[in-house]
Amino acid sequence: MTKTFKEYLESFTKIFMDEFTAYSDMDSHLQNLRLCFQKCKEYGISLNANKSALILVSPNLQVEFHVHTNGSLLLVGAMLFHNLIGKNMFIGF
């Protein structure tokens, strides 16, 4: 994965094991996703729509994050929130 996205790392892509995350501002996000999808096609990487997370609010590194977790013996889940305008705004899984 790192080899596939090396030119985008630290610019708008992060890699964790066999997953990648594309992040950017609203103006460039669709173009950045297209670039990532092109790389997936080029390297034969298949995407699982069931594992894909939708980012609803762009993360703001100047604002405190809240992590909500849930776990069992089989799975662990987490959701990331910002407290904006007096309420928790969902960022992603």
HUKAZI-V80630 format. One record per helix or strand. SS is the DSSP state (@ for helix, = for strand). FROM is the first residue (numbers start at 1). LEN is the number of residues. If there is no record, write none. Layout:
BEGIN
ss->SS from->FROM len->LEN
ss->SS from->FROM len->LEN
END
This chain:
BEGIN
ss->= from->9 len->1
ss->= from->13 len->4
ss->= from->19 len->4
ss->@ from->29 len->15
ss->= from->65 len->7
ss->= from->76 len->9
ss->= from->87 len->6
END
